[in-house]
Amino acid sequence: MREKAMSVLKQYNKNEALIRHGIAVEAVMRYFATEAEEDVDYWGAVGLLHDVDYEMYPDEHCKKAPELLKAAGYDDTFIYSVISHGHGLVVDAEPTLYMEKVLFTIDELTGLIGAAALMRPSKSVMDIEVKSVKKKFKDKHFAAGVNREVILQGCKNLNMELDDVINKCILGMRTMAAEIGL
């Protein structure tokens, strides 16, 4: 399942940063799936493909994805899960499943953690701590493109504290740190 998802992602995305972001989200989705005793490969594929349309169709993000994913053989349930991370921003597809709520929450957060990790001497997620990420989260000028309101709304939807979500994201990203480049 991962090989197919990676192939589809790379078919529409050549930018290495976007591919690494997909892998970071995949890693965190796999981490949450393991904890929830859910299908790790399925959750990972949803995470990997969440921005499948972003590079080629940035103005149609989450709107072009259904067509691309349908052509690749993914079903409507999978596609809905993928696009639900854009709820309230670019689509009306509301995250209702636990998996979808996780994706909605951690998409932006992986970007913040990655940026925070790059500021460290190690340039790695292997030694970053929640308190460091939280400090960067509070600094609105740091990684200004990260939508902190989405992260906070996601934490609320998951009924989880921000610190807990940050911790799980860090732990998930560590599982694929080399592939992410952090």
N, C-alpha and C positions, 0 to 999 in steps of 0.2 A: 504494500500500500504506500509506503514512504517513497519508493523509487518512482512510482507513477506520479505522486504528488510533486516530487522534486522536478521531474521532467516537465510537468505542466507549468510549474512556477517559472522554470528557466526558459520555457517557450515564450513567455510573455514578459519576462524581466531579465535584463542583461546587467543591470546595475548591481554590483556586488554588495553594496550597503543594503539594498532592499532584500536581496537574497539572505544576507546574514540576519536582517530583522525578522524575516519569515522563519528562519531557523531558531532564533531566540524565542519567538512566540510559540513555535512548535515545542521547544524544550520545556517551557513553562506549562503548556497545555498537557504534555505528557506527565509532568510532575503532579499536576492536580488530578489527572485521570488515575494515576497510580494510587494516590491517596483515597480517591473516591471509589476505587475498585471498578473503574469503568474501562472501556476499550481504549487502551493507550495509543494504538496505531490510528484509530479513527480520530480521536481527539488531536493527535499530532498532525494528521493530514489537514484537518480543519484549520489548525493554527498555521501550518506551513502555507496554505493557500489563501489565507484571509485577505491578502493584498494582491491577489493574482492580477487584477486589472489596473493596479495603481500606476505603474510606469508607462504603459502604452495609452491608458485612458484616464488620466488624472481627473479630468472634469466629469467623468462618468463613474467614479469610484463607487463600487458596490452596486452599480446599475448595469455595468457591462459584465461583471463577474458571472451572473447566471448563464448568459449565453456561452461564455468561454468554458465554464465548468460543465454545462450540459453537453457541449461538443466533446468534452473529454470523458463523458460517460458517468458523471456524478449525478446522483438523484436529487430530487427537490428538497428532501430533508437536509441533506448535506449542504446544499447550496444556501438554504435559508440560514443555517447555522453560520456559514461563512459571512454572509452579508449582514447578519444581525449586529456585528460589531460596529456598524455605521449608524446604528439607531439614533435618531434625533439629530444627526449631523448631516447625513446624505441619503438615508433611507428610513422608511417607516417600520421596517422589520424589527419588532421588539424582541430582545433576548428573553426567552421564557425558560428554556432548559438550563440546568446548572452549567453545562458546558458552554452555552452561549453567554451566560452571565460572566463566567470566568474570562472568556475571550474578550468581551466588551471591556472588562476591568483591566486586564493585563497588557493589552496591546500598547497603549501609551506608556504604561509603567516600564515595560521592557526597554523602551527608548530612553527613558529617564535614567534607569539603572545603567544602561550601556554608556550613556554620556558621562555619568558620575564615575564609572569605572575607568574611563579613558583619562580622567583628571588625576587618577592615582599614580604614584610612581611605578607601580606594577602594571598599570593599564589592563587590569584583570578583575573579573568578578570573583575570583577565588579568595580574595581577602577583603572584599567590601563588606561593610556591616550596615544593618538597618538604620542606625543613627546617622551614618554618613549620607545615605539616600534621603532620609527624612529631612536633613538639613538642606539638601539640594532641592527637595520638593517644595520647601517653604520659600526658597529664593526664586521669585517669579521671573527673574532675569536669566537664570540658568536654564538652559534647554527650553527657551521661551515658547517653542512650538509644541511642547507637550501640554495637552489639555488636562490640567489637574482636576477640573470639575468632572470630567468623564471618569477619571480614576476614583474620585470620591463618591460619585453616584454609583459606580460599579461596586465599591466596597459596601455601600448601603444595600444594594440589590442582593449581594452575597451574604449580608448580615455578618460581615467580618470587619475587624479593625484594620486600618491602613497598615499598621506595623506588621500584622500577621500576613497580609497580602504581599507586602514588600519582601518579607522574609521568604515566603514560598517562591516568589519570583526569582530572588537571588539563588535559592537552592536549585530551582529548575534550570536557570541559566548556567549554573555551574556544571550540570550534567552534560552540556554540549559546549562548554567554554571554548575549546579548541576550534570547533567548527564555526562558532560565532565570531571568533577572532578576539576573544576577551579572556 
